[in-house]
Amino acid sequence: MSYEIPLLAMRVAASTLLLIAMWNIFTFHITPRFCAPFAFLFNVSGIIFLVLGFKYEINEMVKGGGMILFVSYLFTVSFLIDNFSKKKE
């Protein structure tokens, strides 16, 4: 089975969107709107890669799935903090 290309594509997308989101948060002090849908996408794909990596004992897939899940949770936490601060004001 060949999972290298989808894993690489998701890792590049997650890294790029994380950098864009971090720049946007530090510059404009708001979480971008694309964080919520991509958090869901990265969460689902990260869990799939993580489970397949554990099943077939592929360490690179486990590391990639973990990184994608980490980005997903960062997007979720950032989005929730931003919504909480909006409601507080």
PyMOL Python script that loads the backbone (N, CA, C, O; Angstrom):
from pymol import cmd

cmd.read_pdbstr("""\
ATOM      1  N   MET A   1       0.838  -1.180   0.000  1.00  0.00           N
ATOM      2  CA  MET A   1       0.000   0.000   0.000  1.00  0.00           C
ATOM      3  C   MET A   1       0.879   1.238   0.000  1.00  0.00           C
ATOM      4  O   MET A   1       1.923   1.276   0.650  1.00  0.00           O
ATOM      5  N   SER A   2       0.446   2.234  -0.729  1.00  0.00           N
ATOM      6  CA  SER A   2       1.247   3.443  -0.865  1.00  0.00           C
ATOM      7  C   SER A   2       0.519   4.624  -0.228  1.00  0.00           C
ATOM      8  O   SER A   2      -0.406   5.193  -0.808  1.00  0.00           O
ATOM      9  N   TYR A   3       0.954   4.973   0.968  1.00  0.00           N
ATOM     10  CA  TYR A   3       0.362   6.097   1.685  1.00  0.00           C
ATOM     11  C   TYR A   3       1.310   7.288   1.773  1.00  0.00           C
ATOM     12  O   TYR A   3       0.991   8.281   2.426  1.00  0.00           O
ATOM     13  N   GLU A   4       2.472   7.205   1.124  1.00  0.00           N
ATOM     14  CA  GLU A   4       3.461   8.265   1.265  1.00  0.00           C
ATOM     15  C   GLU A   4       2.992   9.583   0.655  1.00  0.00           C
ATOM     16  O   GLU A   4       3.191  10.643   1.249  1.00  0.00           O
ATOM     17  N   ILE A   5       2.380   9.531  -0.507  1.00  0.00           N
ATOM     18  CA  ILE A   5       1.972  10.763  -1.192  1.00  0.00           C
ATOM     19  C   ILE A   5       0.824  11.466  -0.461  1.00  0.00           C
ATOM     20  O   ILE A   5       0.909  12.677  -0.255  1.00  0.00           O
ATOM     21  N   PRO A   6      -0.252  10.766  -0.057  1.00  0.00           N
ATOM     22  CA  PRO A   6      -1.294  11.472   0.704  1.00  0.00           C
ATOM     23  C   PRO A   6      -0.791  11.991   2.047  1.00  0.00           C
ATOM     24  O   PRO A   6      -1.191  13.071   2.484  1.00  0.00           O
ATOM     25  N   LEU A   7       0.091  11.223   2.710  1.00  0.00           N
ATOM     26  CA  LEU A   7       0.655  11.671   3.980  1.00  0.00           C
ATOM     27  C   LEU A   7       1.499  12.914   3.780  1.00  0.00           C
ATOM     28  O   LEU A   7       1.392  13.866   4.554  1.00  0.00           O
ATOM     29  N   LEU A   8       2.331  12.920   2.760  1.00  0.00           N
ATOM     30  CA  LEU A   8       3.163  14.085   2.480  1.00  0.00           C
ATOM     31  C   LEU A   8       2.310  15.299   2.130  1.00  0.00           C
ATOM     32  O   LEU A   8       2.597  16.409   2.579  1.00  0.00           O
ATOM     33  N   ALA A   9       1.266  15.096   1.335  1.00  0.00           N
ATOM     34  CA  ALA A   9       0.389  16.209   0.963  1.00  0.00           C
ATOM     35  C   ALA A   9      -0.306  16.799   2.191  1.00  0.00           C
ATOM     36  O   ALA A   9      -0.400  18.019   2.325  1.00  0.00           O
ATOM     37  N   MET A  10      -0.787  15.945   3.078  1.00  0.00           N
ATOM     38  CA  MET A  10      -1.460  16.440   4.288  1.00  0.00           C
ATOM     39  C   MET A  10      -0.477  17.119   5.232  1.00  0.00           C
ATOM     40  O   MET A  10      -0.822  18.115   5.868  1.00  0.00           O
ATOM     41  N   ARG A  11       0.744  16.595   5.334  1.00  0.00           N
ATOM     42  CA  ARG A  11       1.742  17.230   6.199  1.00  0.00           C
ATOM     43  C   ARG A  11       2.140  18.605   5.673  1.00  0.00           C
ATOM     44  O   ARG A  11       2.293  19.549   6.447  1.00  0.00           O
ATOM     45  N   VAL A  12       2.305  18.717   4.362  1.00  0.00           N
ATOM     46  CA  VAL A  12       2.650  20.015   3.766  1.00  0.00           C
ATOM     47  C   VAL A  12       1.498  20.996   3.943  1.00  0.00           C
ATOM     48  O   VAL A  12       1.719  22.157   4.287  1.00  0.00           O
ATOM     49  N   ALA A  13       0.270  20.537   3.711  1.00  0.00           N
ATOM     50  CA  ALA A  13      -0.895  21.407   3.883  1.00  0.00           C
ATOM     51  C   ALA A  13      -1.037  21.849   5.334  1.00  0.00           C
ATOM     52  O   ALA A  13      -1.315  23.017   5.604  1.00  0.00           O
ATOM     53  N   ALA A  14      -0.847  20.921   6.269  1.00  0.00           N
ATOM     54  CA  ALA A  14      -0.973  21.259   7.684  1.00  0.00           C
ATOM     55  C   ALA A  14       0.111  22.251   8.112  1.00  0.00           C
ATOM     56  O   ALA A  14      -0.176  23.209   8.830  1.00  0.00           O
ATOM     57  N   SER A  15       1.331  22.031   7.682  1.00  0.00           N
ATOM     58  CA  SER A  15       2.424  22.944   8.047  1.00  0.00           C
ATOM     59  C   SER A  15       2.214  24.334   7.455  1.00  0.00           C
ATOM     60  O   SER A  15       2.415  25.343   8.132  1.00  0.00           O
ATOM     61  N   THR A  16       1.812  24.378   6.194  1.00  0.00           N
ATOM     62  CA  THR A  16       1.595  25.658   5.532  1.00  0.00           C
ATOM     63  C   THR A  16       0.450  26.430   6.170  1.00  0.00           C
ATOM     64  O   THR A  16       0.580  27.624   6.439  1.00  0.00           O
ATOM     65  N   LEU A  17      -0.662  25.761   6.413  1.00  0.00           N
ATOM     66  CA  LEU A  17      -1.805  26.443   7.028  1.00  0.00           C
ATOM     67  C   LEU A  17      -1.517  26.841   8.471  1.00  0.00           C
ATOM     68  O   LEU A  17      -2.038  27.849   8.947  1.00  0.00           O
ATOM     69  N   LEU A  18      -0.691  26.059   9.177  1.00  0.00           N
ATOM     70  CA  LEU A  18      -0.307  26.438  10.526  1.00  0.00           C
ATOM     71  C   LEU A  18       0.529  27.713  10.510  1.00  0.00           C
ATOM     72  O   LEU A  18       0.318  28.600  11.338  1.00  0.00           O
ATOM     73  N   LEU A  19       1.465  27.814   9.587  1.00  0.00           N
ATOM     74  CA  LEU A  19       2.273  29.033   9.484  1.00  0.00           C
ATOM     75  C   LEU A  19       1.419  30.245   9.103  1.00  0.00           C
ATOM     76  O   LEU A  19       1.598  31.331   9.655  1.00  0.00           O
ATOM     77  N   ILE A  20       0.496  30.059   8.165  1.00  0.00           N
ATOM     78  CA  ILE A  20      -0.394  31.155   7.769  1.00  0.00           C
ATOM     79  C   ILE A  20      -1.275  31.581   8.936  1.00  0.00           C
ATOM     80  O   ILE A  20      -1.477  32.773   9.166  1.00  0.00           O
ATOM     81  N   ALA A  21      -1.796  30.608   9.668  1.00  0.00           N
ATOM     82  CA  ALA A  21      -2.657  30.928  10.813  1.00  0.00           C
ATOM     83  C   ALA A  21      -1.859  31.637  11.910  1.00  0.00           C
ATOM     84  O   ALA A  21      -2.343  32.601  12.503  1.00  0.00           O
ATOM     85  N   MET A  22      -0.634  31.161  12.181  1.00  0.00           N
ATOM     86  CA  MET A  22       0.186  31.811  13.213  1.00  0.00           C
ATOM     87  C   MET A  22       0.507  33.251  12.825  1.00  0.00           C
ATOM     88  O   MET A  22       0.460  34.147  13.668  1.00  0.00           O
ATOM     89  N   TRP A  23       0.834  33.478  11.552  1.00  0.00           N
ATOM     90  CA  TRP A  23       1.132  34.831  11.100  1.00  0.00           C
ATOM     91  C   TRP A  23      -0.109  35.718  11.237  1.00  0.00           C
ATOM     92  O   TRP A  23      -0.016  36.867  11.668  1.00  0.00           O
ATOM     93  N   ASN A  24      -1.259  35.179  10.868  1.00  0.00           N
ATOM     94  CA  ASN A  24      -2.510  35.933  10.952  1.00  0.00           C
ATOM     95  C   ASN A  24      -2.876  36.238  12.405  1.00  0.00           C
ATOM     96  O   ASN A  24      -3.341  37.337  12.707  1.00  0.00           O
ATOM     97  N   ILE A  25      -2.674  35.282  13.296  1.00  0.00           N
ATOM     98  CA  ILE A  25      -3.002  35.491  14.702  1.00  0.00           C
ATOM     99  C   ILE A  25      -2.082  36.537  15.323  1.00  0.00           C
ATOM    100  O   ILE A  25      -2.543  37.411  16.057  1.00  0.00           O
ATOM    101  N   PHE A  26      -0.795  36.455  15.036  1.00  0.00           N
ATOM    102  CA  PHE A  26       0.147  37.411  15.613  1.00  0.00           C
ATOM    103  C   PHE A  26       0.018  38.802  15.001  1.00  0.00           C
ATOM    104  O   PHE A  26       0.303  39.799  15.665  1.00  0.00           O
ATOM    105  N   THR A  27      -0.411  38.879  13.733  1.00  0.00           N
ATOM    106  CA  THR A  27      -0.538  40.177  13.076  1.00  0.00           C
ATOM    107  C   THR A  27      -1.862  40.857  13.384  1.00  0.00           C
ATOM    108  O   THR A  27      -1.885  42.029  13.760  1.00  0.00           O
ATOM    109  N   PHE A  28      -2.974  40.126  13.225  1.00  0.00           N
ATOM    110  CA  PHE A  28      -4.296  40.724  13.350  1.00  0.00           C
ATOM    111  C   PHE A  28      -5.021  40.372  14.649  1.00  0.00           C
ATOM    112  O   PHE A  28      -6.098  40.905  14.916  1.00  0.00           O
ATOM    113  N   HIS A  29      -4.449  39.490  15.452  1.00  0.00           N
ATOM    114  CA  HIS A  29      -5.017  39.078  16.742  1.00  0.00           C
ATOM    115  C   HIS A  29      -6.393  38.430  16.610  1.00  0.00           C
ATOM    116  O   HIS A  29      -7.221  38.532  17.515  1.00  0.00           O
ATOM    117  N   ILE A  30      -6.632  37.771  15.491  1.00  0.00           N
ATOM    118  CA  ILE A  30      -7.852  36.980  15.320  1.00  0.00           C
ATOM    119  C   ILE A  30      -7.481  35.656  14.665  1.00  0.00           C
ATOM    120  O   ILE A  30      -6.499  35.555  13.929  1.00  0.00           O
ATOM    121  N   THR A  31      -8.283  34.658  14.950  1.00  0.00           N
ATOM    122  CA  THR A  31      -8.089  33.356  14.320  1.00  0.00           C
ATOM    123  C   THR A  31      -8.757  33.367  12.956  1.00  0.00           C
ATOM    124  O   THR A  31      -9.908  33.787  12.841  1.00  0.00           O
ATOM    125  N   PRO A  32      -8.057  32.912  11.912  1.00  0.00           N
ATOM    126  CA  PRO A  32      -8.675  32.898  10.583  1.00  0.00           C
ATOM    127  C   PRO A  32      -9.883  31.973  10.540  1.00  0.00           C
ATOM    128  O   PRO A  32      -9.976  31.013  11.305  1.00  0.00           O
ATOM    129  N   ARG A  33     -10.804  32.276   9.635  1.00  0.00           N
ATOM    130  CA  ARG A  33     -12.024  31.475   9.535  1.00  0.00           C
ATOM    131  C   ARG A  33     -11.773  30.084   8.988  1.00  0.00           C
ATOM    132  O   ARG A  33     -12.590  29.186   9.195  1.00  0.00           O
ATOM    133  N   PHE A  34     -10.657  29.884   8.290  1.00  0.00           N
ATOM    134  CA  PHE A  34     -10.400  28.563   7.719  1.00  0.00           C
ATOM    135  C   PHE A  34      -9.941  27.549   8.766  1.00  0.00           C
ATOM    136  O   PHE A  34      -9.822  26.364   8.453  1.00  0.00           O
ATOM    137  N   CYS A  35      -9.686  27.975   9.977  1.00  0.00           N
ATOM    138  CA  CYS A  35      -9.186  27.057  11.003  1.00  0.00           C
ATOM    139  C   CYS A  35     -10.218  25.998  11.403  1.00  0.00           C
ATOM    140  O   CYS A  35      -9.853  24.842  11.622  1.00  0.00           O
ATOM    141  N   ALA A  36     -11.468  26.361  11.500  1.00  0.00           N
ATOM    142  CA  ALA A  36     -12.487  25.397  11.943  1.00  0.00           C
ATOM    143  C   ALA A  36     -12.689  24.252  10.947  1.00  0.00           C
ATOM    144  O   ALA A  36     -12.647  23.094  11.362  1.00  0.00           O
ATOM    145  N   PRO A  37     -12.905  24.516   9.657  1.00  0.00           N
ATOM    146  CA  PRO A  37     -13.083  23.368   8.755  1.00  0.00           C
ATOM    147  C   PRO A  37     -11.813  22.543   8.575  1.00  0.00           C
ATOM    148  O   PRO A  37     -11.877  21.319   8.456  1.00  0.00           O
ATOM    149  N   PHE A  38     -10.655  23.212   8.555  1.00  0.00           N
ATOM    150  CA  PHE A  38      -9.418  22.458   8.394  1.00  0.00           C
ATOM    151  C   PHE A  38      -9.070  21.678   9.646  1.00  0.00           C
ATOM    152  O   PHE A  38      -8.411  20.642   9.557  1.00  0.00           O
ATOM    153  N   ALA A  39      -9.493  22.147  10.806  1.00  0.00           N
ATOM    154  CA  ALA A  39      -9.279  21.380  12.036  1.00  0.00           C
ATOM    155  C   ALA A  39     -10.016  20.053  11.946  1.00  0.00           C
ATOM    156  O   ALA A  39      -9.479  19.016  12.339  1.00  0.00           O
ATOM    157  N   PHE A  40     -11.232  20.076  11.437  1.00  0.00           N
ATOM    158  CA  PHE A  40     -11.988  18.835  11.275  1.00  0.00           C
ATOM    159  C   PHE A  40     -11.321  17.919  10.250  1.00  0.00           C
ATOM    160  O   PHE A  40     -11.178  16.720  10.492  1.00  0.00           O
ATOM    161  N   LEU A  41     -10.912  18.476   9.107  1.00  0.00           N
ATOM    162  CA  LEU A  41     -10.262  17.685   8.067  1.00  0.00           C
ATOM    163  C   LEU A  41      -8.963  17.067   8.572  1.00  0.00           C
ATOM    164  O   LEU A  41      -8.706  15.883   8.353  1.00  0.00           O
ATOM    165  N   PHE A  42      -8.145  17.871   9.250  1.00  0.00           N
ATOM    166  CA  PHE A  42      -6.875  17.359   9.757  1.00  0.00           C
ATOM    167  C   PHE A  42      -7.088  16.358  10.882  1.00  0.00           C
ATOM    168  O   PHE A  42      -6.298  15.426  11.032  1.00  0.00           O
ATOM    169  N   ASN A  43      -8.130  16.530  11.666  1.00  0.00           N
ATOM    170  CA  ASN A  43      -8.409  15.580  12.742  1.00  0.00           C
ATOM    171  C   ASN A  43      -8.753  14.209  12.163  1.00  0.00           C
ATOM    172  O   ASN A  43      -8.207  13.195  12.600  1.00  0.00           O
ATOM    173  N   VAL A  44      -9.637  14.175  11.204  1.00  0.00           N
ATOM    174  CA  VAL A  44     -10.045  12.902  10.591  1.00  0.00           C
ATOM    175  C   VAL A  44      -8.864  12.245   9.889  1.00  0.00           C
ATOM    176  O   VAL A  44      -8.609  11.057  10.087  1.00  0.00           O
ATOM    177  N   SER A  45      -8.142  13.006   9.070  1.00  0.00           N
ATOM    178  CA  SER A  45      -7.027  12.406   8.328  1.00  0.00           C
ATOM    179  C   SER A  45      -5.886  12.014   9.261  1.00  0.00           C
ATOM    180  O   SER A  45      -5.232  10.997   9.031  1.00  0.00           O
ATOM    181  N   GLY A  46      -5.636  12.790  10.298  1.00  0.00           N
ATOM    182  CA  GLY A  46      -4.588  12.437  11.256  1.00  0.00           C
ATOM    183  C   GLY A  46      -4.892  11.154  11.983  1.00  0.00           C
ATOM    184  O   GLY A  46      -3.997  10.335  12.196  1.00  0.00           O
ATOM    185  N   ILE A  47      -6.138  10.960  12.369  1.00  0.00           N
ATOM    186  CA  ILE A  47      -6.528   9.715  13.044  1.00  0.00           C
ATOM    187  C   ILE A  47      -6.388   8.527  12.085  1.00  0.00           C
ATOM    188  O   ILE A  47      -5.939   7.454  12.487  1.00  0.00           O
ATOM    189  N   ILE A  48      -6.766   8.718  10.836  1.00  0.00           N
ATOM    190  CA  ILE A  48      -6.637   7.634   9.856  1.00  0.00           C
ATOM    191  C   ILE A  48      -5.175   7.256   9.669  1.00  0.00           C
ATOM    192  O   ILE A  48      -4.836   6.073   9.704  1.00  0.00           O
ATOM    193  N   PHE A  49      -4.301   8.247   9.470  1.00  0.00           N
ATOM    194  CA  PHE A  49      -2.880   7.952   9.292  1.00  0.00           C
ATOM    195  C   PHE A  49      -2.271   7.332  10.545  1.00  0.00           C
ATOM    196  O   PHE A  49      -1.435   6.434  10.446  1.00  0.00           O
ATOM    197  N   LEU A  50      -2.675   7.796  11.704  1.00  0.00           N
ATOM    198  CA  LEU A  50      -2.157   7.256  12.954  1.00  0.00           C
ATOM    199  C   LEU A  50      -2.562   5.790  13.128  1.00  0.00           C
ATOM    200  O   LEU A  50      -1.734   4.953  13.487  1.00  0.00           O
ATOM    201  N   VAL A  51      -3.815   5.490  12.877  1.00  0.00           N
ATOM    202  CA  VAL A  51      -4.292   4.115  13.025  1.00  0.00           C
ATOM    203  C   VAL A  51      -3.628   3.193  12.000  1.00  0.00           C
ATOM    204  O   VAL A  51      -3.217   2.083  12.338  1.00  0.00           O
ATOM    205  N   LEU A  52      -3.522   3.648  10.758  1.00  0.00           N
ATOM    206  CA  LEU A  52      -2.870   2.816   9.744  1.00  0.00           C
ATOM    207  C   LEU A  52      -1.390   2.632  10.045  1.00  0.00           C
ATOM    208  O   LEU A  52      -0.830   1.567   9.782  1.00  0.00           O
ATOM    209  N   GLY A  53      -0.758   3.653  10.589  1.00  0.00           N
ATOM    210  CA  GLY A  53       0.650   3.528  10.966  1.00  0.00           C
ATOM    211  C   GLY A  53       0.859   2.523  12.070  1.00  0.00           C
ATOM    212  O   GLY A  53       1.823   1.758  12.043  1.00  0.00           O
ATOM    213  N   PHE A  54      -0.040   2.515  13.050  1.00  0.00           N
ATOM    214  CA  PHE A  54       0.065   1.520  14.114  1.00  0.00           C
ATOM    215  C   PHE A  54      -0.250   0.115  13.586  1.00  0.00           C
ATOM    216  O   PHE A  54       0.380  -0.861  13.992  1.00  0.00           O
ATOM    217  N   LYS A  55      -1.223   0.022  12.684  1.00  0.00           N
ATOM    218  CA  LYS A  55      -1.631  -1.286  12.175  1.00  0.00           C
ATOM    219  C   LYS A  55      -0.515  -1.941  11.360  1.00  0.00           C
ATOM    220  O   LYS A  55      -0.213  -3.120  11.543  1.00  0.00           O
ATOM    221  N   TYR A  56       0.098  -1.159  10.453  1.00  0.00           N
ATOM    222  CA  TYR A  56       1.130  -1.710   9.580  1.00  0.00           C
ATOM    223  C   TYR A  56       2.547  -1.466  10.108  1.00  0.00           C
ATOM    224  O   TYR A  56       3.525  -1.781   9.430  1.00  0.00           O
ATOM    225  N   GLU A  57       2.657  -0.907  11.317  1.00  0.00           N
ATOM    226  CA  GLU A  57       3.933  -0.640  11.978  1.00  0.00           C
ATOM    227  C   GLU A  57       4.867   0.193  11.107  1.00  0.00           C
ATOM    228  O   GLU A  57       6.017  -0.174  10.866  1.00  0.00           O
ATOM    229  N   ILE A  58       4.341   1.327  10.641  1.00  0.00           N
ATOM    230  CA  ILE A  58       5.123   2.270   9.838  1.00  0.00           C
ATOM    231  C   ILE A  58       5.335   3.515  10.697  1.00  0.00           C
ATOM    232  O   ILE A  58       4.409   4.295  10.917  1.00  0.00           O
ATOM    233  N   ASN A  59       6.556   3.689  11.175  1.00  0.00           N
ATOM    234  CA  ASN A  59       6.844   4.784  12.092  1.00  0.00           C
ATOM    235  C   ASN A  59       6.640   6.157  11.456  1.00  0.00           C
ATOM    236  O   ASN A  59       6.171   7.082  12.120  1.00  0.00           O
ATOM    237  N   GLU A  60       6.984   6.295  10.191  1.00  0.00           N
ATOM    238  CA  GLU A  60       6.833   7.587   9.518  1.00  0.00           C
ATOM    239  C   GLU A  60       5.360   7.992   9.436  1.00  0.00           C
ATOM    240  O   GLU A  60       5.030   9.172   9.555  1.00  0.00           O
ATOM    241  N   MET A  61       4.494   7.030   9.237  1.00  0.00           N
ATOM    242  CA  MET A  61       3.066   7.320   9.177  1.00  0.00           C
ATOM    243  C   MET A  61       2.525   7.701  10.561  1.00  0.00           C
ATOM    244  O   MET A  61       1.651   8.561  10.670  1.00  0.00           O
ATOM    245  N   VAL A  62       3.036   7.071  11.603  1.00  0.00           N
ATOM    246  CA  VAL A  62       2.620   7.422  12.965  1.00  0.00           C
ATOM    247  C   VAL A  62       3.059   8.845  13.297  1.00  0.00           C
ATOM    248  O   VAL A  62       2.290   9.621  13.863  1.00  0.00           O
ATOM    249  N   LYS A  63       4.299   9.185  12.943  1.00  0.00           N
ATOM    250  CA  LYS A  63       4.798  10.541  13.199  1.00  0.00           C
ATOM    251  C   LYS A  63       4.013  11.575  12.395  1.00  0.00           C
ATOM    252  O   LYS A  63       3.670  12.635  12.921  1.00  0.00           O
ATOM    253  N   GLY A  64       3.728  11.282  11.141  1.00  0.00           N
ATOM    254  CA  GLY A  64       2.964  12.207  10.304  1.00  0.00           C
ATOM    255  C   GLY A  64       1.539  12.378  10.796  1.00  0.00           C
ATOM    256  O   GLY A  64       1.024  13.496  10.828  1.00  0.00           O
ATOM    257  N   GLY A  65       0.899  11.291  11.175  1.00  0.00           N
ATOM    258  CA  GLY A  65      -0.458  11.367  11.708  1.00  0.00           C
ATOM    259  C   GLY A  65      -0.501  12.141  13.015  1.00  0.00           C
ATOM    260  O   GLY A  65      -1.436  12.903  13.260  1.00  0.00           O
ATOM    261  N   GLY A  66       0.507  11.946  13.851  1.00  0.00           N
ATOM    262  CA  GLY A  66       0.585  12.703  15.105  1.00  0.00           C
ATOM    263  C   GLY A  66       0.768  14.187  14.867  1.00  0.00           C
ATOM    264  O   GLY A  66       0.167  15.007  15.561  1.00  0.00           O
ATOM    265  N   MET A  67       1.595  14.543  13.888  1.00  0.00           N
ATOM    266  CA  MET A  67       1.806  15.958  13.572  1.00  0.00           C
ATOM    267  C   MET A  67       0.530  16.584  13.028  1.00  0.00           C
ATOM    268  O   MET A  67       0.199  17.716  13.378  1.00  0.00           O
ATOM    269  N   ILE A  68      -0.184  15.865  12.181  1.00  0.00           N
ATOM    270  CA  ILE A  68      -1.434  16.380  11.627  1.00  0.00           C
ATOM    271  C   ILE A  68      -2.473  16.547  12.735  1.00  0.00           C
ATOM    272  O   ILE A  68      -3.209  17.533  12.746  1.00  0.00           O
ATOM    273  N   LEU A  69      -2.539  15.599  13.660  1.00  0.00           N
ATOM    274  CA  LEU A  69      -3.451  15.728  14.805  1.00  0.00           C
ATOM    275  C   LEU A  69      -3.074  16.909  15.684  1.00  0.00           C
ATOM    276  O   LEU A  69      -3.952  17.620  16.172  1.00  0.00           O
ATOM    277  N   PHE A  70      -1.789  17.127  15.891  1.00  0.00           N
ATOM    278  CA  PHE A  70      -1.331  18.257  16.694  1.00  0.00           C
ATOM    279  C   PHE A  70      -1.776  19.581  16.075  1.00  0.00           C
ATOM    280  O   PHE A  70      -2.256  20.465  16.785  1.00  0.00           O
ATOM    281  N   VAL A  71      -1.621  19.724  14.771  1.00  0.00           N
ATOM    282  CA  VAL A  71      -2.070  20.939  14.085  1.00  0.00           C
ATOM    283  C   VAL A  71      -3.583  21.090  14.207  1.00  0.00           C
ATOM    284  O   VAL A  71      -4.085  22.197  14.401  1.00  0.00           O
ATOM    285  N   SER A  72      -4.302  19.988  14.096  1.00  0.00           N
ATOM    286  CA  SER A  72      -5.752  20.022  14.236  1.00  0.00           C
ATOM    287  C   SER A  72      -6.157  20.545  15.606  1.00  0.00           C
ATOM    288  O   SER A  72      -7.039  21.397  15.715  1.00  0.00           O
ATOM    289  N   TYR A  73      -5.516  20.040  16.644  1.00  0.00           N
ATOM    290  CA  TYR A  73      -5.864  20.473  17.996  1.00  0.00           C
ATOM    291  C   TYR A  73      -5.435  21.914  18.250  1.00  0.00           C
ATOM    292  O   TYR A  73      -6.108  22.634  18.987  1.00  0.00           O
ATOM    293  N   LEU A  74      -4.326  22.346  17.653  1.00  0.00           N
ATOM    294  CA  LEU A  74      -3.943  23.752  17.781  1.00  0.00           C
ATOM    295  C   LEU A  74      -4.982  24.663  17.130  1.00  0.00           C
ATOM    296  O   LEU A  74      -5.340  25.697  17.694  1.00  0.00           O
ATOM    297  N   PHE A  75      -5.464  24.288  15.956  1.00  0.00           N
ATOM    298  CA  PHE A  75      -6.510  25.073  15.294  1.00  0.00           C
ATOM    299  C   PHE A  75      -7.776  25.117  16.138  1.00  0.00           C
ATOM    300  O   PHE A  75      -8.404  26.168  16.268  1.00  0.00           O
ATOM    301  N   THR A  76      -8.150  23.982  16.711  1.00  0.00           N
ATOM    302  CA  THR A  76      -9.361  23.926  17.529  1.00  0.00           C
ATOM    303  C   THR A  76      -9.238  24.800  18.768  1.00  0.00           C
ATOM    304  O   THR A  76     -10.152  25.559  19.091  1.00  0.00           O
ATOM    305  N   VAL A  77      -8.112  24.695  19.461  1.00  0.00           N
ATOM    306  CA  VAL A  77      -7.907  25.495  20.676  1.00  0.00           C
ATOM    307  C   VAL A  77      -7.863  26.978  20.339  1.00  0.00           C
ATOM    308  O   VAL A  77      -8.448  27.789  21.058  1.00  0.00           O
ATOM    309  N   SER A  78      -7.183  27.346  19.265  1.00  0.00           N
ATOM    310  CA  SER A  78      -7.106  28.747  18.870  1.00  0.00           C
ATOM    311  C   SER A  78      -8.489  29.295  18.517  1.00  0.00           C
ATOM    312  O   SER A  78      -8.837  30.415  18.892  1.00  0.00           O
ATOM    313  N   PHE A  79      -9.262  28.504  17.803  1.00  0.00           N
ATOM    314  CA  PHE A  79     -10.606  28.924  17.429  1.00  0.00           C
ATOM    315  C   PHE A  79     -11.498  29.076  18.662  1.00  0.00           C
ATOM    316  O   PHE A  79     -12.258  30.039  18.758  1.00  0.00           O
ATOM    317  N   LEU A  80     -11.410  28.130  19.607  1.00  0.00           N
ATOM    318  CA  LEU A  80     -12.213  28.216  20.824  1.00  0.00           C
ATOM    319  C   LEU A  80     -11.808  29.404  21.698  1.00  0.00           C
ATOM    320  O   LEU A  80     -12.671  30.072  22.267  1.00  0.00           O
ATOM    321  N   ILE A  81     -10.521  29.671  21.809  1.00  0.00           N
ATOM    322  CA  ILE A  81     -10.066  30.827  22.603  1.00  0.00           C
ATOM    323  C   ILE A  81     -10.555  32.122  21.972  1.00  0.00           C
ATOM    324  O   ILE A  81     -10.992  33.035  22.673  1.00  0.00           O
ATOM    325  N   ASP A  82     -10.481  32.200  20.645  1.00  0.00           N
ATOM    326  CA  ASP A  82     -10.944  33.396  19.958  1.00  0.00           C
ATOM    327  C   ASP A  82     -12.440  33.601  20.147  1.00  0.00           C
ATOM    328  O   ASP A  82     -12.881  34.728  20.378  1.00  0.00           O
ATOM    329  N   ASN A  83     -13.227  32.539  20.052  1.00  0.00           N
ATOM    330  CA  ASN A  83     -14.674  32.659  20.269  1.00  0.00           C
ATOM    331  C   ASN A  83     -15.004  33.013  21.723  1.00  0.00           C
ATOM    332  O   ASN A  83     -15.931  33.782  21.977  1.00  0.00           O
ATOM    333  N   PHE A  84     -14.257  32.462  22.666  1.00  0.00           N
ATOM    334  CA  PHE A  84     -14.478  32.766  24.069  1.00  0.00           C
ATOM    335  C   PHE A  84     -14.186  34.235  24.358  1.00  0.00           C
ATOM    336  O   PHE A  84     -14.923  34.884  25.101  1.00  0.00           O
ATOM    337  N   SER A  85     -13.106  34.760  23.767  1.00  0.00           N
ATOM    338  CA  SER A  85     -12.772  36.166  24.024  1.00  0.00           C
ATOM    339  C   SER A  85     -13.781  37.112  23.347  1.00  0.00           C
ATOM    340  O   SER A  85     -14.030  38.209  23.847  1.00  0.00           O
ATOM    341  N   LYS A  86     -14.357  36.692  22.219  1.00  0.00           N
ATOM    342  CA  LYS A  86     -15.394  37.513  21.568  1.00  0.00           C
ATOM    343  C   LYS A  86     -16.652  37.577  22.423  1.00  0.00           C
ATOM    344  O   LYS A  86     -17.262  38.638  22.563  1.00  0.00           O
ATOM    345  N   LYS A  87     -17.041  36.431  22.998  1.00  0.00           N
ATOM    346  CA  LYS A  87     -18.243  36.409  23.836  1.00  0.00           C
ATOM    347  C   LYS A  87     -18.036  37.158  25.134  1.00  0.00           C
ATOM    348  O   LYS A  87     -18.980  37.715  25.694  1.00  0.00           O
ATOM    349  N   LYS A  88     -16.791  37.173  25.620  1.00  0.00           N
ATOM    350  CA  LYS A  88     -16.503  37.863  26.879  1.00  0.00           C
ATOM    351  C   LYS A  88     -16.621  39.368  26.715  1.00  0.00           C
ATOM    352  O   LYS A  88     -17.021  40.056  27.654  1.00  0.00           O
ATOM    353  N   GLU A  89     -16.287  39.891  25.555  1.00  0.00           N
ATOM    354  CA  GLU A  89     -16.362  41.328  25.297  1.00  0.00           C
ATOM    355  C   GLU A  89     -17.773  41.699  25.016  1.00  0.00           C
ATOM    356  O   GLU A  89     -18.066  42.869  24.771  1.00  0.00           O
TER     357      GLU A  89
END
""", "prot")
cmd.dss("prot")
cmd.show_as("cartoon", "prot")
cmd.util.cbc("prot")
cmd.orient("prot")
